């Protein structure tokens, strides 16, 4: 498994992702985070959970395609795929691990079972899971 270090999320990106996850309760929320050329997370792209389930998610195919197209057009890269666990701990389920098709991207899970939410980051490659420290950092000045 390629070694990836600590995950840094700017406060505004973190808050936007958290707000989206909370707004979808009781269903699982999902979406993508995009990074600029320097590898810094710069955009949250919410995607509809087409399963409308509190325990599973599947990104709407058209929205996911459009999100990936937007990332390419902006010259960004895929930083992370995020989803929420409204009813359980923020740890990858067997289904999450099986469906981790982008090993180059972090998996970020927002646990909404308690308040405040617990947010954890992972790398998943070939069925192996490694947790990575996630730190919220100050937004950069433009």
C-alpha positions as CSV (number, residue, x, y, z in Angstrom):
1,X,0.0,0.0,0.0
2,X,1.4,3.4,-1.0
3,X,2.2,5.5,2.1
4,X,0.0,8.6,2.4
5,X,0.4,10.9,5.3
6,X,-1.8,13.1,7.4
7,X,-4.9,14.5,5.7
8,X,-5.2,18.2,5.8
9,X,-8.6,19.8,5.2
10,X,-9.1,23.5,5.1
11,X,-11.8,24.6,7.6
12,X,-14.2,25.8,4.9
13,X,-13.9,22.5,3.0
14,X,-14.4,20.5,6.2
15,X,-17.5,22.5,7.2
16,X,-19.1,22.3,3.8
17,X,-18.6,18.5,3.7
18,X,-20.0,18.2,7.3
19,X,-23.0,20.5,6.4
20,X,-23.8,18.3,3.4
21,X,-23.6,15.1,5.4
22,X,-25.9,16.5,8.1
23,X,-28.4,17.8,5.6
24,X,-28.9,14.3,4.2
25,X,-29.7,12.6,7.5
26,X,-31.2,10.1,8.0
27,X,-29.7,8.9,4.7
28,X,-26.0,8.4,4.1
29,X,-24.5,11.3,2.2
30,X,-21.7,11.1,-0.3
31,X,-19.5,13.2,-2.5
32,X,-16.1,14.0,-3.8
33,X,-13.3,16.4,-2.7
34,X,-11.1,17.9,-5.3
35,X,-7.5,19.0,-4.9
36,X,-5.5,21.7,-6.8
37,X,-2.1,21.0,-8.5
38,X,-0.4,21.4,-5.1
39,X,-2.5,18.6,-3.6
40,X,-4.6,20.9,-1.4
41,X,-8.3,20.2,-1.0
42,X,-10.1,23.0,-2.8
43,X,-13.7,21.9,-3.5
44,X,-16.5,19.8,-2.2
45,X,-18.7,18.3,-4.8
46,X,-21.9,16.7,-3.2
47,X,-23.4,13.8,-5.1
48,X,-26.8,12.3,-4.5
49,X,-27.0,8.9,-2.8
50,X,-29.2,7.0,-5.3
51,X,-29.9,4.3,-2.8
52,X,-31.5,6.8,-0.3
53,X,-30.5,4.5,2.5
54,X,-29.3,5.1,6.1
55,X,-26.8,2.3,5.9
56,X,-25.5,2.3,2.3
57,X,-24.7,4.7,-0.5
58,X,-24.2,4.6,-4.2
59,X,-23.4,7.8,-6.1
60,X,-25.8,8.9,-8.7
61,X,-24.1,7.8,-11.9
62,X,-24.8,11.0,-13.9
63,X,-23.8,13.3,-11.0
64,X,-20.6,11.3,-10.4
65,X,-19.7,11.5,-14.1
66,X,-20.3,15.2,-14.1
67,X,-18.3,15.7,-10.9
68,X,-15.3,13.8,-12.4
69,X,-15.6,15.9,-15.6
70,X,-15.6,19.1,-13.6
71,X,-12.5,18.0,-11.7
72,X,-10.7,17.3,-14.9
73,X,-11.9,20.6,-16.6
74,X,-10.7,22.6,-13.6
75,X,-7.2,20.9,-13.7
76,X,-7.9,19.4,-10.3
77,X,-7.4,15.9,-9.1
78,X,-9.6,13.6,-7.0
79,X,-8.5,14.1,-3.4
80,X,-11.1,12.1,-1.5
81,X,-14.4,10.3,-1.7
82,X,-16.5,11.0,1.4
83,X,-19.7,9.6,2.8
84,X,-21.5,9.6,6.1
85,X,-22.5,6.9,8.6
86,X,-25.6,8.4,10.2
87,X,-26.2,5.4,12.5
88,X,-22.7,3.9,13.1
89,X,-19.1,4.5,13.8
90,X,-17.0,6.2,11.1
91,X,-15.1,3.1,10.0
92,X,-15.1,1.4,6.6
93,X,-17.7,-1.3,6.4
94,X,-17.0,-4.5,4.3
95,X,-19.0,-2.9,1.5
96,X,-17.1,0.3,1.7
97,X,-13.8,-1.6,1.4
98,X,-15.1,-3.8,-1.4
99,X,-16.3,-0.7,-3.4
100,X,-13.1,1.4,-2.9
101,X,-12.3,1.7,-6.6
102,X,-10.0,4.8,-6.3
103,X,-7.0,3.8,-4.2
104,X,-5.3,7.1,-5.1
105,X,-8.1,9.0,-3.2
106,X,-8.6,9.1,0.5
107,X,-11.8,7.7,2.0
108,X,-13.3,10.1,4.5
109,X,-16.2,8.9,6.7
110,X,-18.3,11.3,8.7
111,X,-19.8,9.6,11.7
112,X,-23.1,11.4,12.7
113,X,-24.1,9.0,15.4
114,X,-23.0,11.4,18.1
115,X,-22.6,15.2,18.4
116,X,-20.1,16.5,17.6
117,X,-19.6,14.4,14.5
118,X,-16.5,12.2,14.3
119,X,-14.6,12.4,11.0
120,X,-11.9,9.9,10.1
121,X,-9.8,9.4,7.0
122,X,-8.5,6.2,5.4
123,X,-6.6,4.8,2.5
124,X,-8.0,1.5,1.0
125,X,-6.0,-0.5,-1.5
126,X,-6.5,-4.1,-2.5
127,X,-8.8,-4.7,0.5
128,X,-6.3,-3.3,3.0
129,X,-7.3,-0.4,5.2
130,X,-5.0,2.1,6.8
131,X,-6.3,5.0,8.9
132,X,-4.6,8.4,8.3
133,X,-4.7,11.3,10.8
134,X,-7.1,14.0,9.7
135,X,-6.4,17.6,10.7
136,X,-8.6,20.6,10.0
137,X,-6.3,23.6,9.0
138,X,-6.9,27.3,8.5
139,X,-8.1,28.4,5.1
140,X,-5.4,29.8,2.9
141,X,-5.6,33.5,2.0
142,X,-6.3,34.0,-1.7
